[in-house]
Amino acid sequence: MRDPWAGEPEPTDTPWPGAPRPASRPPCGTPLTDPWSTAPPIPTDSPWASEASALPGAGTGTATETAVRAGGVRADRVRTDTVRAQAPRGRRAHARARERAGADRVQGRGFLAKAAAVTAVLTALGALLGLVRDQILAGYFGAGAETDAFLVAWTVPEFASTLLIEDALALILVPAFSRALARRSGSLFGDPVRALVRGTLPRLTLAVAVAATALILAAPLIVSALAPGLPDPRLAIDCTRLTATCVLSFALVGYCSAALRAHGCFLPPAAIYVAYNVGIIGTILVLREPWGVRSAAAGVAVGGVLMVLVQAPSLLRELRARPVPKEEPTTLAPDGGRGGQEGRILVLGLIAPVVAFSLCRQSQTLIERFLASPLPAGAISHLNYAQKVAQMPMILSLMLCTVSFPVVARALAAGDTEAARRRVERDLLLAAVVVLVGASTVIAAAPKIVELLFERGEFDRTDTVATAAVMRVYSLGLLGQTMVGALVRCYFSAARPLWFPAAAMAAGLATTTVAGIPGAHYWGSVGIAAANALGITCSAVLLLRGAHRQAVPVRVDRLGEGLLRLATAGAWATGAGWLCSVAIDSPALSVTVATAVVVGVFLLFIACAAKAPEIPPLPRSASRRTDHARPHRAAPTAAEAAPVGETAPVGGDVPLDHGPR
């Protein structure tokens, strides 16, 4: 083999095709850097050249850039030849490749559109299976005392899902994981994401296991407090003990969902309610004969386990992926207190406001069932069936907010409040469109919908009329329900304790209670539904009025005007749909025609009305990236590089760096 420094270089002497040749060759034996220099060595001076690839930017670039990144080597002590480090091989290389692929997936222009589409399909499938579940309950057990007893026990999983899956735990953990992932790109030592898991998951598991045990032991007290008017509470106690086991599984489900969404993985979290309803339906079909309605309570426990199994493999894959530094490192020494600071994000001062908000929000259901327990048998069941159907538009409308919540949290962690504001305002208007179209359809064709879904077996015509009346009144509060679920992300996207959302929900809960007592006395279940709609609308108005002072300063006046015009369009669409619904006898055809008319009239009003709110198309809105997600080579901001204990202390907000990037 020819000495590479003997004579003029040949084209084949380059380390790879097309590589530039050195302008001049140093004398033979000259080291790449001065071996006696106090400056740190260039990574390529090491005989283990492949290890240099662990440094940021070591895959390609100049030796000067790599040396400066590694330790600030003086420019006159480095060579200017273009080098390429050997790519690492083996399992670690595959882990790094997966990490890069995950980052590229989050940054892709069509990522949110694909995530929203997948979430929409699986959410719709889960909602459809939920309707099948309710149809099985109505067909096998009707709407009587036995079903009322189960629905009292059903309060436990409803409460747990709101607290541990949908609201409290997600509002705490999604921003926490988003900040850990933002710091992961600039961390050379340790993995902030794994440190967060080590600091929080064991404590959470222990706490909820103790809580589940306490609920099982206190089942008689819970039943007597929730529904003191039940004629035979023993069945409700048995069902409550079975459903209380879901507290542990739901906590693990919520933890996995928050972590996966922050990582940009939306398929498993979107599939959890599919697995949940499959577990309940299967258990009812297998155990209905020997256990009766207790089989449905056992199905809750089985469904909770299936929800965990759906997500656990994906989360393990994400956690096993080693962090890949994609930007210049901000520190060259391990931070021994990093893990402790990461675990301390879940301190009481940060958790308490979120938990209080979720408890107040879910307590609306507790108030309803407490007020309905002295009413004739079946009142609780009518409220439950009406809620399950009427809430479907709200679930679909909040789908986009669920997908974009990690994006908003990362934008705030990067200091890009303008991108977060645009995303939140866009999501609020789109969610309002979806929920108002759905609410208009439900109000217009409520009797036909209930007849089509439930009127069979033990569920007779009287139950259909009562459920449809409750459903129509309950749908009046769907816009408020959606706004509460969407606006609360403006308050909890940044890591600071805020009591205003909990206070707003407490005011709405008080309104529901005050209005529900006379409403239940004079109008029964319909009066309770009206009180619920009034209370949640009150909370939504308070949250909207206070949103401009939060981490995401939305333009309240513009949003309020847009929502008012959308509500006007919904009123016109409801009237047109009702006229079509009453003119057709067939339930299926009536619902189909009413839905088509509602959608057409709503969109026509939006297109023709003066000063109608500007609603961006859903695909374009979902596919649009926020500014912080665009690939760049600038150094990370202080919010990305510093520990959470520095960027988001309890009582403070995430620092917003608007300087040059």
N, C-alpha and C positions, 0 to 999 in steps of 0.2 A: 504493500500500500504506500503511495507517495506521501511524503511529508507535506501537510497542507500549507506550511509556511515556506516551502522551497519552491521558488519560481513563481511565475504569474498564476493566479488561481484560474481554475477551469470551471465551466458551468456546472459540472457534476459535483464540484466541491461544496455547493450550497447545502445547508441542512435540509431543505425541502424545495420542491420546484417553485421557481419564481421568487425565492428569497433574495433580498439585495445583498450584494457582496460588500465587504468592508472597504472603505475608502483607502485605507492604508493598513499595513500589517505591522504589528508591534514586533520587537525582537523576540526570537524564540525563547521561551521560558518566562516571559514577563507575566506576572499574575494579573488577573483582571482588576484587582484593587491592591493597594499597598498593604501587605500583611501586617505591618506594624502600626497601621493607622488605628486611632481610637474609635473611629466611626464603625458602626455595625457593618458586617460583611454583606455583600450582595447575595441574595438567595442562590443565584446560580454558581457562586464560588464553592458551594458545598458539593461533595461528591454525590450526595443524594438529591439530585436535581429534581426528581419528581415531587419531593416534599414542598418545593416552592409553589406548586399549584394550589396549596392550601391557602396561600395569601391572596387577598383580593386583587384581581386584575392580573394574576400570574399566568393565565392561560395564553394570552397574547399581549404584545406591547413591547416597549423598549426596556432594556436593563436599567436605564436611568429612572424611568417611571416606577419600576418595581422596587428599586433601591430606595427611592424617596418615600414610597409608601411604607416600606419595611422599617425605616428608622431615620429618615432625614439625612441620607448620605450626601456629602458635598458633591456638586456637579463635576468638579475637576477630578474626582476620584472614581468615577464610574465610566465604563465604556458605553459607547453609543450604538453598538451593534444591535440589530434586531434579533431577539431570541424567542424561542417558543419552548415552554416547559413541557416535559413529558406528561401526558395525561395519566392520572392515577387509574389503576385497574382494580377490579374486584368488587366486593360488596359495598365498600365505602363509595366507590365511584358511582355505582348505581344509585345509592342513596342521595349523593349530590345531584345526580341527574334528575331524580324525582323532585328534589327541592327546587331546582331551576325550572322544571316543567310546571310546578305549582305556581311559582312566581309569574312565569309567562302567562299562565292561564288566567290569573287574576288581572294582569295588565291588558289582556286581549280585548279588542274593541267589541267583539261579540260575546264576551263572557257573561255579562249581566243578562243579555237577551236569552242566551241558552239556559242560564240558571233560572231565570224567571219562567221560561217555557217548561223546564223539567219540574220545577216546583208547582206550576199551575196544573200540570197533568196529574202529578201524584197527589196534590191537594184535592183536586176534583175526584180522584179515585177514592181517597180516604173519606171524603164527604159522602160519596155515593155508597160506600160500604157502611158508613154511619147510618144512612137512611135505611139500608137493608137491615142493619141491627135493630133500629127502632121499629121497622115493620115486623120483624120477628117477635120483638117484645109485645107489640100491640096485638099481633095475631094470636100468640100463645097465651098471653096474660091479660089482655084488654087494658082498660083504664079504670081500675078499681083499687081496693084497699091493698091487694098484694103488690101491685105495681107502685103504689104510693110508698110502701115500705121499702122497696128496692131503691126508689129514687131518693129517699132520705139518705140511704147508704151511698148512693151515687154522688152525693155532695162531696165526699172525701176525694175521689179521683178528679172531680171537677175543680175542686179547690187546689189539689196538688198539682194538676197540670198547669193551672194559671200561675201558681207560685214558682214551680220548679222547671217548667218547660217553656212556657210562652212569655212570661213577663219578668219576674224578679231575677231569676238566675241568669236568664239571657241578657237582661239589661246590665247586669254586673259583669258577666264573664266575657261577652263579646268584645267590649272595649278593652278588657284586660288582655285577652289573647291578641287583639289587634295591636296593642302597644308592644307586647312581647315579640310579635312577628316583625314589627317595624324596627326594633332594636336588634333582632336576630341578624339582619343584613350587615350590621357593623360590629358584630361581636366575634372576636377570635377565640375566646376562651369560654367554654360552657354554652349551654343552650337556654336562653331565657324562657322558651316555651316549656321545656322539660322542668325547669326550676319552678315555674308557675304551677304545673301539675303536681309536682312533689309537695309544694307548700299548701295546696288547697284540697286536692281530691281525697286524701285520707281523712282529713278533718271533716269534710262534708259528708263522707260516707258514714263515719261514726255518729255524727250528729243526727242525720236522718234515720239511721237504724234505731237509735234511742227514741226518736219521735214516733216512728212506726210502732214500736213496742208499746209506748205509752198510749197511742190511739187504740190499739187492740184491747188493752186492759180497761180503758175508759169508755168503751163502746156504749154501755148503758147510759152513762152521763151525757154522751154526745147526742144520742137519739132523743133523750128527754129534753135536751136544750134546743135541738133543731126543730123537732116536731112534737110538742107536748100534747097535741090533740089526736095522735094516732090511737085507734081503738085497741090494737094488739102490737105492742112495740117489740115483741120477741123476734119476729121475723126481721125487722129492721136492724136489731142488734146483731143477729147472725150475719146479715149481709154487710154490715159495717165492719165487722171483724175481718171478713174476707177482703173487702176493698181496701182496708187500711194497709195491707201489705204492699200496695202500689206506691206508697210514699218513698220507700227506698229505691225501687226501680225507676220511678219518675225522676228522682234526683240524679241518678246516673244518666238517664236519657237526656235530661236538660243539660248536664255537663258536657256530654258528648256532642250534642247539637250545637252548643255555643262554640266549642273548640273547632268543630268541622266547618261551621259557617265562617268563622274567622280565617280559616285556612283556604277558603274558596271552594269547599266541597259541600254541595247542596243536595246531592242525590240521596244519601242515607237519611239526613234529617227530614227531607220531604216525605220519605217512605214510612216514617214511624207510625202514623195513624192508620196506614194501610195494614201494617202488622198488628196494631192494637185491635182494630175492629175484626180482623181475621181471627185473632185469638178469642175474642168474646163470642163471635158467631159460632165458631167451632165448638166451644165449650157448652154453649146453650144447646146446640143440636145433639151433643153427646150425653149431657147430664140433665136434660130437661125432665125426663120421666122420674128419676129417683129424687132429684133435688128441687124441682120446681124453679121458682124465681131465684133461688140461691145459686143456680147454675150461672146466671148472668153476673153475679158478684164474683164467683170463682173465675169467670172469664176475664174480669178486670185484672186479676192477679196474673193470669197466663199472658194476657196481652202486654202487660208491663214488662215481663221477661223477654218477650219477642221484640219489643222496642229496643231494648238494650242490645240484643244479639244482632239486630239490623245494623247498628252503628259501630259497635266495638271493633270489628276488623278494620274498618276504614280509619278510625282514630289511631289504632296501633300503627298502621302503616305511616300515617302522617308524623307520629312522634318518633318513629325509628329513623326517619330521614334526618341526616346530619345537616346543621345549618351551613349554608353556602354564602360566604361574604360576597356581596355583589357591589359593595362600594368601599371607599377607603376606610380602614379601621380607625376608630377614634380612640382606642386604647390598646396597649401592648402588654398589659398585665392583667391577670384575672382579678375580678372584683369579688372578694370573698363574701361581701354582704349582699350581693345581687339577689341570691335566692330568697334571703329573708325579706328583703324589700319587696320582692315580687309577691311573696305570700301575704305580706301585710296589706296588700291592696284590698283584701276582703275583711278589713277591720270593721268593727261594729258601726263606726261613724259613717262608713260608706254604704254598708248593707242596709242599715235600718230604714232610711227613707224609701229605698226601693221595695223592701218587704212591706212596709206600711202602705205604700201605694197599691201593691198587688192585693194585700189583704182587704183594703177598702173596696177595691174594684170587684173582687170576687164575693164580697159580703152582700152585694146586691142580690145574688141568688139565695143567700141565707135568709135575707129579709123576706124575699118572696115566699119561700117555703114555710117560714115561720108564720107569716100572715095567712097562708093558704091551708095550714094544717087543721084549723077548726072548721073549714068549709066542708061541704058534702064530699064524700069519697069520689076521687077522680080529679079534683081540682089541681092537685100537684102534677098529675099526669098530663092534664091539658096544658098547663104552663110549660112543662118539659117538652112535649111534642112541638108546641108552637115555637119555642126557642130554638130547637134543633133545626127546624126548617128555615126559620127567619134568619138565623145567624149564618147561613151558607153564603149569602152575598158579602157579609162582613169578612168572613174567612178568606174568600177569594180576593177581596179588595186589599186586605193587609198583606197579601202574598208578596207584592213588589216591595213593600216596606221591609219585610223580613229579609228579602234578598239583598237590598241595598243598605241595611243597617251596618254590616261590617265595613262597607265602603265609606259611609259617613264617619264611622269611628276612626278609620285610618286617615281620612282627610283631616279630622281634628287633631289626631296625633302628629300629623305632618305640618300642622299650622295653616291648612288651607280652608279657612272658614267660608270663603266665597263659594267654593265647589260644594261644600257640605250644604250650604243654604240653597243653592240651586237644585241639588238633588232632593232635598226634603220638600221644597215647595212643589216640585214636579210630582213627587210621589203623593203628596196630599191631594192634589187636584185629580190625579188619575184614580186614586183610591175612592175619592168622592164620586167620580163618574160611575165606577163599577158598582158601588154599594147603592147608589140612588137608582140605577137601572134595576138592580135586583129587588130593592125595596118596593119600587113601583110595581113590578111584576107580582110580588107576593101580595101586596094590598089589593091589586086588581083581581087576582084569580085565587084568593086564599081558599074558598070552599072547594073549588075544583082541585087544587093542589092536595089538600088534605084527603079528599075523596079518592084521588088517584093513588096516594101513597099508603094510607092507613086503613081505609074503610073495608075491612074484611075480618073474618073470624070474630073475636070478642069485641072488636072496635066497631060500634054501630053508628047509625046516622046521628044520634044525639051527641055522641063524642065528636063527630065531624063538625057539627055546627058550633059547639063550644070551643073546640080547638081553633077553628078558622076565625072566630071573633077575637080570641086572644092574639092570634098571629097578626091580624091586621093592626091592632093597637100596638103590639110590641114592635112592629116594623117601623113605627114612627120614630123610634130611638136609634135606628141602625146607623144613621149618619153620625150621631153623637158617639156611638160605640166605636165606629171606625176612626173618627177624629181623635178620640182618646188614645186608641192604640197606636196611631201614627204620630201624634204630637208628643207623646211621652218620650220618643226617641230624641227629640230636640233637647230634652232635659237631661237624659241619662247617657247620651253618647260620649260625653266627657266625664272624667273621673273626679267628680266632686259631689259631696252630699247636698241634696236639694230636697227640702221638705214641702215645697209648693205643690208638686203633683199629688202628694199624699193629702195635703190640705184640701185641694180641689176635689179629690175623690171623696173625702170625708164630708164635704159640703153637699156633694151629690147624693151620698148615702143618707145624710140627714133629710134631704128633700124627699127621697124615695120613702123613707120611714114615715115622715109626717103626712105625705100625700097618700101613702098606702093604707094607713089605718082606716080612715073614712072610706077610701076607695074599695077596700075589701068588704067593708060592712054594707055598702050600698050597691056595689056592682060586681062583687065577687072577684073571679079571676081576671076579668077585663079591667077592673079598677086597679088591681095589683100591677098588671102590665102597663097601664097608663102611668102609674107612679114610677115604674122602672124607666120608661122612656123620658119622663120629665127629669128624673134625677141624673141620668147619664148625659142628657143634653146640657144640664147646668154645669156639670164637670167639664164637658168639652168646651163650653164657652169660656170658662175660667182659664183652662189650659191655653186656649188660643190667645186670649188677651195677654197672658204673661209670657208667651213664647219669644217675643222680640228681645227680651232681656237675657236670654239664655245663651249657651255656647253656640247654638245655631240661630242667629238672629233673623228669623223669617219675617217677611213683610206682612204684618197682621192685617192691615187695612186692605191690601190687595187680595189676600187670601179670603178674608171675610166677604168681600164683594163677589169674588168668584164663586164661593160656596153658596151664597144667596141666589145667584142667578142659576146655578146648577139645580138647587132645590126647586126653583120655579119651573125649570124644565121637567123635573121629576113629577111635579104636581100635574102638569098638562099630560104627561105620558101616562100617569096613573088613571086619569079620567078616560082617556082613549082606550086603554087596556081593559078597564072595567066594562065599558060598553060592549066590547067584543066578547068578553068572557061570559056575560049574562045572556048573550044571544045564541050561544052554542051549548048544546046539552052534553055532548061527549066530553068527559074530563080531559082526556089526552089531547084532543083537538082544541079544546077551549084554552088549555094552558099554552099550547104551541102558538096559537094565533095571538093570544094576549101578549106573550113574550115578544113575538115579532113586531107587533104594533107598538109596544112600549119602547123597544129599542129604536124603531124608526122615528117615532115622534120625538123622542129625546134628542137624537142626533140632529133631526131637522130643526128643532128649536135652537140648539147650540149653533148650528150653521147659519141660521137666519136672524137670530135675535141681535139687536144692537148692543154693543159693548159686552158681548158674550166672552167669558174667560177663554184665554188661549190655552187649549189643551194639546200638548205635544202628542204625536202618535206613539202608541205603546212600544212598538218595536224600536223606533228611533230613540225613545227615551231610555228604554232598558239597555240598549247597546252603547249608549254614550258613556264615555269614561270620564271620571273626574280628573282634574289636572294632576293630582298627586300620584295617580297610577301610571302616568306616562313614563316610559323608560328614559332615564337621564343618567349622566355621569357625575353629577355634582355631589359634593359631600353631604352626608346626612345632616339634617337639622338637629338642633339641640333636643327637640322633643323626641326625635327618633333614637338618638344615641344615648341619652341619659337614662338612668334607671327610673322606674315608675315612682319610686320614692322621691325623686327630684322633680320629675315632670308633672306629677299629679298628686301633690300632697293632699291629705284629707283637709278639707276646708278651702282648697284652692282649685283653680282650673288648669287644664293643660296649657302650657305656655304657647302662644301663637307667634311664630317667627315669620314675619313678612319681609325679612331682608332678602338680599340677593342670594339666590341658590346656586 
